[in-house]
C-alpha cells in the first residue's frame, strides 16, 4: 500500500471526437471487445496513490453513462470510478468541472486523456513523484523524426529535433498550482491544447518524464487500428 494517498485523477472524456467520423463519441469506441474508456481507467486502477477519481464526460453522455456503464466498470475492477461530471463547451470548462469535484484530501492532480488507453504504470508513478518534487510534471516523448516547419505547403525551416518533445498524458500538478492556472490563465487563452501550457504561461517550470511510443492518442480511425495492435501484442504489464 502506498503511503501518500493524496492524488486526484481526472479522466478527460468529454471531447466529441469528430475526426473519428463515427456516431459514437471517441471514449465509447471499442478496442477489440473493450470500450476505450474502460481500458484507460483500468490502467490507473492499481495506483494506491489515487484517493479520488473523477471522469468528465460529454453532457449528452451523462445519463446514458449511469444506465449502461456502471456494471461494465465493476467487471473491469475499477468500481471506484463513480464520480462522473458533465464537461463544458471547451477543455478548459471540462477540466475546471473536474477540479471542482475533487475532494479535500487531494493535494496533487493527475489529468489524463481518455483517448490515451495505454500509459505505463511506471511512467505514471514517476510523473507523480516528479510533480511532488517540482510542482508540475508531464509524460512526454522526444521527437524522433526530422522536424519541418511548413507554410502554405512549403518547408520554411528545419529544426533541431533534440530540443523538441511530444506532450502526452498524464500530466500531474500540485493542486493549488493547477487550480490557479485554470482560474487565471485559461479564460485568457484560446485553443488550449494541454494543461501544462497554462502552467507554463503562469511562469512555473514544468518537467518531463520520458514515456513510451505506445501511449498514443487515438484521434483517427488509423489510430484505432494501431490501438488494437497495441492491446493485442504489446507488453504493458510493468508491475
C-alpha positions as CSV (number, residue, x, y, z in Angstrom):
1,X,0.0,0.0,0.0
2,X,1.4,3.4,-1.0
3,X,1.9,5.7,2.0
4,X,1.0,9.0,0.3
5,X,-2.6,8.7,-0.9
6,X,-3.2,12.3,-1.9
7,X,-3.6,12.3,-5.7
8,X,-6.8,13.1,-7.5
9,X,-7.3,11.7,-11.0
10,X,-9.3,13.5,-13.7
11,X,-10.1,11.4,-16.8
12,X,-11.0,13.9,-19.6
13,X,-13.6,12.1,-21.7
14,X,-15.8,15.0,-22.9
15,X,-14.5,15.5,-26.4
16,X,-16.7,15.0,-29.4
17,X,-14.1,13.1,-31.4
18,X,-15.3,14.4,-34.7
19,X,-12.2,13.3,-36.6
20,X,-13.2,9.7,-35.9
21,X,-16.1,10.0,-38.3
22,X,-18.5,7.9,-36.1
23,X,-21.7,8.5,-34.3
24,X,-20.3,7.2,-31.0
25,X,-18.1,9.6,-29.1
26,X,-14.5,8.5,-29.0
27,X,-14.2,7.3,-25.4
28,X,-17.0,4.8,-26.1
29,X,-15.5,3.2,-29.2
30,X,-14.2,-0.3,-28.7
31,X,-10.6,-1.6,-29.0
32,X,-11.1,-5.2,-29.7
33,X,-14.1,-6.1,-27.4
34,X,-13.5,-3.4,-24.8
35,X,-14.6,0.2,-24.7
36,X,-11.7,2.6,-24.8
37,X,-12.7,4.5,-21.7
38,X,-12.7,1.3,-19.6
39,X,-9.3,0.3,-20.8
40,X,-7.9,3.7,-19.9
41,X,-9.5,3.7,-16.5
42,X,-8.3,0.2,-15.8
43,X,-4.7,1.3,-16.4
44,X,-5.0,3.5,-13.3
45,X,-6.8,1.0,-11.1
46,X,-3.7,-0.4,-9.4
47,X,-2.5,3.0,-8.2
48,X,-2.9,3.3,-4.5
49,X,-1.6,6.9,-4.7
50,X,-5.0,8.0,-6.1
51,X,-7.5,8.9,-3.4
52,X,-10.3,10.3,-5.7
53,X,-11.1,9.5,-9.3
54,X,-13.4,11.7,-11.5
55,X,-14.4,11.2,-15.1
56,X,-15.6,14.2,-17.1
57,X,-17.9,13.1,-19.9
58,X,-19.8,14.9,-22.6
59,X,-23.1,16.3,-21.2
60,X,-25.1,14.2,-23.6
61,X,-23.5,11.1,-22.3
62,X,-24.2,11.7,-18.6
63,X,-27.5,9.9,-18.3
64,X,-26.6,7.0,-20.6
65,X,-23.4,6.5,-18.6
66,X,-25.1,5.8,-15.4
67,X,-27.7,3.5,-17.0
68,X,-25.3,1.4,-19.2
69,X,-21.8,1.6,-18.0
70,X,-21.7,1.1,-14.2
71,X,-21.9,-2.7,-14.4
72,X,-19.1,-2.8,-17.0
73,X,-16.9,-0.8,-14.8
74,X,-17.4,-3.2,-11.9
75,X,-16.4,-6.0,-14.2
76,X,-13.2,-4.2,-15.0
77,X,-12.2,-4.0,-11.4
78,X,-12.5,-0.2,-11.3
79,X,-15.7,0.2,-9.4
80,X,-14.4,3.3,-7.6
81,X,-15.0,5.3,-10.8
82,X,-18.4,6.5,-9.5
83,X,-17.9,10.3,-9.7
84,X,-19.0,11.3,-13.1
85,X,-19.4,15.0,-14.1
86,X,-20.5,16.8,-17.2
87,X,-18.0,18.6,-19.3
88,X,-18.3,22.1,-20.8
89,X,-18.0,23.7,-24.1
90,X,-14.2,23.6,-24.1
91,X,-11.4,21.6,-22.5
92,X,-10.9,24.5,-20.0
93,X,-14.5,24.2,-18.8
94,X,-14.4,20.5,-18.7
95,X,-11.3,20.2,-16.6
96,X,-12.5,23.0,-14.4
97,X,-15.6,21.0,-13.7
98,X,-13.4,18.0,-12.8
99,X,-11.2,20.1,-10.5
100,X,-14.2,21.5,-8.7
101,X,-15.4,17.9,-7.9
102,X,-12.2,16.7,-6.3
103,X,-12.4,16.2,-2.6
104,X,-10.3,18.0,0.1
105,X,-7.9,15.1,0.6
106,X,-6.4,15.7,-2.9
107,X,-3.0,17.6,-2.9
108,X,-1.8,16.6,-6.4
109,X,-3.9,16.4,-9.5
110,X,-3.2,13.9,-12.4
111,X,-5.1,14.8,-15.6
112,X,-5.3,12.1,-18.3
113,X,-7.0,11.9,-21.7
114,X,-9.4,9.1,-22.1
115,X,-8.2,8.7,-25.6
116,X,-4.8,7.5,-24.3
117,X,-5.6,4.0,-23.1
118,X,-2.0,2.7,-22.8
119,X,0.1,4.6,-20.3
120,X,2.6,2.5,-18.4
121,X,2.2,2.4,-14.7
122,X,5.9,3.0,-14.1
123,X,5.6,6.3,-16.1
124,X,2.5,7.4,-14.3
125,X,4.2,6.8,-10.9
126,X,7.4,8.6,-12.0
127,X,5.3,11.5,-13.2
128,X,3.5,11.7,-9.8
129,X,6.8,11.6,-7.9
130,X,8.4,14.3,-10.2
131,X,5.4,16.5,-9.5
132,X,5.8,16.0,-5.8
133,X,9.4,17.3,-6.2
134,X,8.8,20.1,-8.6
135,X,5.1,21.0,-8.6
136,X,4.5,20.1,-12.2
137,X,5.4,17.2,-14.5
138,X,4.2,15.6,-17.7
139,X,4.8,12.4,-19.5
140,X,6.3,13.2,-22.9
141,X,8.4,11.7,-25.8
142,X,11.4,13.2,-27.5
143,X,10.8,13.8,-31.2
144,X,12.3,11.0,-33.3
145,X,11.7,12.3,-36.8
146,X,13.2,15.3,-38.6
147,X,11.1,18.3,-37.7
148,X,10.0,20.6,-40.5
149,X,8.2,23.9,-40.3
150,X,5.8,24.3,-43.1
151,X,4.0,27.3,-44.5
152,X,1.5,27.1,-47.4
153,X,2.6,23.6,-48.2
154,X,6.2,24.5,-48.5
155,X,9.1,23.8,-46.0
156,X,10.0,27.0,-44.3
157,X,12.6,25.7,-41.9
158,X,14.2,22.5,-40.4
159,X,14.5,22.5,-36.6
160,X,16.9,20.7,-34.3
161,X,14.7,17.9,-33.1
162,X,16.8,17.4,-29.9
163,X,15.1,20.4,-28.4
164,X,11.5,19.2,-29.0
165,X,9.3,16.7,-27.2
166,X,5.8,15.4,-27.8
167,X,3.5,16.0,-24.9
168,X,1.4,13.1,-23.6
169,X,-0.7,12.5,-20.5
170,X,-0.9,12.0,-17.6
171,X,0.1,15.5,-16.5
172,X,0.4,15.9,-12.8
173,X,0.4,19.2,-10.8
174,X,0.3,20.5,-7.2
175,X,-3.4,21.2,-6.7
176,X,-3.2,24.9,-5.9
177,X,-1.0,25.4,-8.9
178,X,-3.3,23.8,-11.5
179,X,-6.3,25.5,-9.9
180,X,-4.7,28.9,-10.2
181,X,-3.7,28.2,-13.8
182,X,-7.2,27.3,-14.8
183,X,-8.7,30.2,-12.8
184,X,-6.3,32.9,-14.0
185,X,-4.9,31.8,-17.3
186,X,-7.5,29.6,-19.0
187,X,-10.0,32.4,-19.6
188,X,-7.4,34.4,-21.4
189,X,-6.0,31.7,-23.8
190,X,-7.7,30.3,-26.9
191,X,-7.3,26.8,-28.1
192,X,-5.7,25.3,-25.1
193,X,-4.1,22.0,-26.2
194,X,-2.9,20.7,-22.8
195,X,-2.9,21.5,-19.1
196,X,0.8,22.2,-18.9
197,X,0.5,25.0,-21.3
198,X,-1.5,27.0,-18.7
199,X,1.1,26.3,-16.0
200,X,3.9,27.4,-18.4
201,X,2.1,30.7,-19.0
202,X,1.7,31.1,-15.3
203,X,5.5,31.1,-15.1
204,X,6.0,27.8,-13.2
205,X,8.5,25.3,-14.7
206,X,7.1,22.0,-15.9
207,X,9.4,19.0,-16.0
208,X,9.2,15.9,-18.3
209,X,9.2,12.2,-17.7
210,X,10.1,10.2,-20.7
211,X,7.2,8.0,-21.7
212,X,6.6,5.4,-24.4
213,X,5.5,5.5,-28.1
214,X,2.8,3.0,-27.1
215,X,1.0,5.8,-25.2
216,X,-0.7,7.0,-28.3
217,X,-3.6,9.4,-28.5
218,X,-6.5,7.9,-30.5
219,X,-7.7,10.6,-32.9
220,X,-8.4,9.0,-36.3
221,X,-9.6,5.6,-37.5
222,X,-6.0,4.7,-38.3
223,X,-5.1,5.3,-34.6
224,X,-7.8,2.9,-33.6
225,X,-6.2,0.2,-35.8
226,X,-2.9,0.8,-34.1
227,X,-4.5,0.7,-30.7
228,X,-5.9,-2.8,-31.5
229,X,-2.4,-4.0,-32.3
230,X,-1.0,-2.5,-29.0
231,X,-3.7,-4.1,-27.0
232,X,-3.2,-7.5,-28.6
233,X,0.6,-7.7,-28.8
234,X,2.3,-5.1,-26.6
235,X,3.7,-5.9,-23.2
236,X,2.1,-3.3,-21.0
237,X,2.2,-5.1,-17.7
238,X,5.0,-3.3,-15.9
239,X,4.1,-4.2,-12.3
